[in-house]
Amino acid sequence: MLAVSCVQGRVRKEPPMLALTLKELLAQSLARHHLLRRADRLQVVSDLCGLQAQFSTGPREALRIRARDYAEDSWAEGLVKIWSHRGTIHVVPASELGLHLSARGNTGPLTEAWYGWGIPQGEIERWADCIRELVAAGVGGREELKGACMARGMAPDLIPRIFNGWGGLPKEMCDRGLLVYEAGTAKRFALPPQDPAWLPQEEARAIFVRRYFEHFGPVTVADCASFLGYRPAEVLELARRAALPLKQVACNGVDLFYLGELDPKAHVPGCAYLAGFDQLVLGYRNRARFARPSDLSHITNKAGIVFPVVLYRGRACARWKRAGKRLVITEFRPLSPTACNVIAARGRRLFPGEKLRVAFQTEADLPEPKPFSLTTLPSALRGEGN
């Protein structure tokens, strides 16, 4: 395998020694995403650069699918929830809190909080101290904190600013390592279990670039930039400075890069489940390795929601959802009886001992989506005055 080097911000391309089919490419991705062989929970979360948590249940299901030590009552131990790559909320190892915050450059004081929240400067640190004190005393829910802050004299007009539904002061505190969300599904704040270990931003970002090429590759530079939220030129420069020994393959005429060795035992299983906002889906701009172009709208809707999906023989074919004692499979198009049997059996294995009833439906059976409302956006995003 030929290595490729980064020179003056560009990858120097050499004729690849190996070409992969789309199926072989997917097999390597599945192996590196711990979807063929399970790994320990904290290793999975670290390798995948965190688990995106727009759905609070997403990280739990991602670990149910991938972690050998998954347990319903302890899967969140050692994890915290913060805003990370691309400004989106992620579950990350508590021990890597400083790494994620450093990569975002969150080193400024609270007095530099975003103006769009409309919080007066003189109120920021006062109420940040109050919130930390309350959280330390076990008041972790957002509504609980609102009530406790009002009892301590917070003015009514400050409540929607400090506790804005899009983040507000708690988000600013999380961005600076003063507060975190608990990693579970209860949406409660907590104090970080340890102070963040801060790194220079470039060093932190170089760690994520290395990790991405190790566990998401083979990929393009544009894939890496899109996933981490960096500019492609920055990815190249970070790779050059870190002297990453990138290796090169081709797939359908596209040059792809990775670190480490390709797994000779990698394969595409008959069926695989993916969580909502799964890193396998989010990790690539071109999702051809697991989805037909005509099916992309079934996987991600116009609002940017990335649904939990099922792969059958390497192709996304349905969405899935746990609903009480049912596992509901929404088919993109009618599936064969064999496919339904395989998908149902795999789904039951994900929930051992629960005796779930697997129900198949089509998208015509789904209710109409609710309209999106702008009323909860901060005033700066609505284009209104403070």
N, C-alpha and C positions, 0 to 999 in steps of 0.2 A: 504494500500500500504506500503510495506516495504521500509525503507530507506536503503541506502548502504553507508558505510563510507570508506574513503581512509586511509589506514594504511601503512606507510613506502613505499609510492609511488605506492601502488596497491589498486585497488578497491576490497573490501571484498564482495564477491558475496554470496547472500543468495537466497534460493529458491524463484523465483518470485511468487507473489500472482496473477498475471494476465498474460495472453497470448493474443497477438493481431494477427489478420490475416494481410496479406499485405494490404488489402483494409482498414482495421481499422487503420493501421499504417499511410497510406497515408492521411487518413482523419485528423488525429491529426497533421500531417505535414502541410497540407493545412491551417488548422485553425491557427496554430502558425505563418505561413508565411503571414497572413492577406489576404489569397486568398478566404476565405469564408465570412469574414466580413471586410469591409474597415476600415482603421484607418487614422489619420492625417499623412501628408507627412513626417514630421520630425520624428514622432514616428516610422513609417515604416522603414525609413533609419537607425535610431538608433537601433531598435530591430534586424534588419538583419545584423548588424555589417558593415553597408555601402552597397553600390550597385556597383558591379564590372562594369567597364566602358570601357572594350576593344572595344566595339561598343559604340560610343558616344551617340547613341540613346537608348542604353539599359536601363540606369536609368530612362529615360523619360517613356519608355514603362512599366517598372516595376512599376512605380508610377501610370501610367494610369490605370493599372490593379488593384492596391491595395489601392490607396489613396482616401479618401472621399473628400478631398479638392483639388484634381488635377485640374489644369487649364493650358491650352496650353501655355499661355503667362507668367505664374508665377510659374511653377512647380519647378524651380531651385532656388527660393528664399530661403536664409538661408542655402544653400548647397555650398560646394566647392569640387574640384576634386584633389586628391593627390595619391601618391603610398602608398598602405597600405598592407593588408595581403598577404603573399607569394610574396611580391614585385610587386604586380599587381595594376593597377590604379583603384581607387574607388571614387565614390561620397559619401561624408560623411557630417554630419551636421557641419557647421562652428564652432558651440560651442564645438564639440568633436574633433577638429583638434589636440589639444595637446594629447588627449587620443590615437589616432591612431599613431601619431609620436612617443609617448613615448613607445608604445608597440613594435615598431620596434627598439627602442634604438637609435634614431637619435639625439644624443646630442653632437656629435663631431663638431669641427669647420670646416668651409669650406676648410681650408687648408688640411683637411684629405679626400678631394674629391678623388674618385676612379681614380687610375693612368691610367686606360684603356682609358679614354677620351683623353689622351695625352695633357692636358692643363698644361702649365708651372706654377709652384707654384706662381711665381710673378704676374701672370695675373688673378688669380682666384678672389681675393677679389676686385681688381680694377673693373673688368667687372661685378661682382655681384652687386656692388654699382651702376654702370651705368644702369644695367638692372632694378633694383628696381626704380631708378629715372625715367626711361622711362615709366615703367608700371604705376607708380603713375600719370604720365602725360597723360595716356590713350593710350599708345602704347602697345597693348596687344597681337597682332598676332605675331607668330614666324617669318614670313617673314618681317613684319614691324620692329621687333626688330633687325633682321639681318641688314636691311638697315640702321637703325638709329645708330647701333653700328659701322658699317663701316664708316658712316659719322663722327663719333667721333674718328676715327683712328684705329679701330680694324684691325689687319693685316689679309690679305686674307687667310693665312694658319690656322688662329685661328677659322675662321667661322665654318668649318665643325666639329671642335673639340668642341667648346663651344655650338653649336647648333646641336649636333649630333642627328640624327633622333630617337635614342633609349633613349634620355634623355639629356645627356650632363650637362652643368652647370645649366640650369634651373631645371633639376631633382634634382641635389644636393641642390639647394636652396629650392625646395619644400620639400625635406626630412628634412630640418632644420627649416621649418616654416617661411622662408623668402619670399616665393612666393607660390601661388596656381594657379591651373587652375580654370576658371569659370566652374560652374557645367553644363552649357548648352551644346549645340552641336556645338558652334562656335569655339572651340579650342583656347581660348584666356586666357592669363595669367592675374592675378590680385594680388594685395597685400592682405594678410589675413585681414578680417574685424576686427579681434582682435588678440592680441598676444596669441600664444598657451599657455595653462595651462599645464605645464609639470608635469608628475608623475614619480615615480620610475618605471622602466620597469616591474618589477614583479607585482606591483600593477595594472598597466594598463592591463597586460596580464591576470591577475586574473579576471578583469572586463569582458574581452571578453570571457573567459571560462565560467563564470556564464551566460552571455548573450546568448552564443551558446546553452548551455543545456536548457535554458528557451525557446528559440524561434526556435530551430532546433530539439530538442528532440521529441521523444525517438531516441537515437543515440548510436553508439559505441564510445569508447574513441579514436579509430583510425579515426573515422569520424571527431571528433573535431580536432585532431592533423592535419589531412590532410587539413581541411578547413582553419584553422588559420595559418598553417605553423609552428607549434611547434612540438617538439618531444612528443610521447605518454607519456613517463616518466615525462616530464615537465607538461603536462596536469594533470596527476594524482597528482603531487606534488602541483600544484597551487590549485587544488580542495581540497586537504587535508589541506593546510594552510588556505584557505578561509572557511573551515568547511562547504562546500556546502552540503546541505541535499538532495543528489541525490536519486531519486527513480528508481526502477527497474521494467522492464517488459521483456517479451520474445516475439520473433517473429520468426517463423520457426527455433526454437532451438537456436537462437542468443540472448544473453543478451543485453538489451538496457537501457539507462539511461536518465533521464530528471529531470527538476526542475518544481515546481508548480503542478498544477492539470491537468489531462486529461480532455478535453472538451467533456461532455456527448452529446452535440449537433453537434459534428463534423460529417461531412458526405462527401462523394465523389460526386460532382456535375456531371451533364451530360457532361459538357464541361468546360475547363479552359484553358486560354492562358497564356504562360510563355514568358518572355522577353529573348533576347539574353544574354548569360552569367547570366541567372537567378540564384538567390541564392538557389532556391529549387533544381536546377540541380547541382550546385556547392557544395552544403552543405553535400553531402553524397558520400562516396567511393562506396558503393553498391547502385546502382540506381534501384534495383528491385522493390522498393515501387511504382514506376511510369512507368517503362519501361521494356520491354522484353529484354533479353540479345541480341537477334538478331537485335534489333533496336538501340542499343547504337551507332553504327557507323553513323546512320542518325542524331543523336543528337549532337555528337561531332566528328569532322573529324580528320584526322591524324595531321593536323597543330595545333590542340588544340582549334579550333573555336567551341564555344558552341552556337548552333543556337536557335532562337526563336521557340518554339514548342507548339503544341496543345495537350492537354489531352482530350481524349474522354472516358467517363466512367472509368476514373482513369488510363488509359494507354496512353502513348505518341504514337501518330498515324500520325503526320504530322508536317512539318515546316510551318511557316507563314511569310509573308513579305508584308509591305505596299509599293506599287509601284504606285505613283500618285493617281489616283482615283480608283485603284484596290487594293483589298486585295487578295494576291496570296497564296493559300494553296497547298503545295507540299506533296502529300500523300506518306507515307512509302509503302503502298500497297493499292489496290483499296478499297475505303470506300463505305459503303452502302448509298443509298439515304437518309435514316433517319439520319445517321451520318453527311452527308454533309449539310443537312438542319439545324441541331442543331449547327454545327460549324459555318456555315455562319451567322445564327441569332446572335450567341454570338459575332462574330467578328463585326457585324454592331453595336451592342450595345456599343462596346468599342470606336467607333468613331461616336457618335451621331451627326446627322445633316449633315453628310458629303456625304451621298448617295453613298457609295462605292459599286463597283461591285465586288463580290466575285468570283474569278476564281480558279478552281481546276486543278492541273496538277500532272504529275508523275515526278520522278527524271530523266527519260529519256528525258524530255523536257528541262533540265537545260543545260547551256553552259559549256564547259570544263573549269576547274579551271586554273587560271594563275600559272605558276611555281614560287616557292619561290626563292627570290634572297638574297644572303649573302652580297651584296655590301654595304648595309647601316649599317651593324653591326660594332660596335667599333673594332678597330684593335686587341685588346686583345682577343675578342671573335672569331675573324677570325683566330687567331693563327699567326698573322703577327706582325712585329715590330711596334713601335710607329712612 
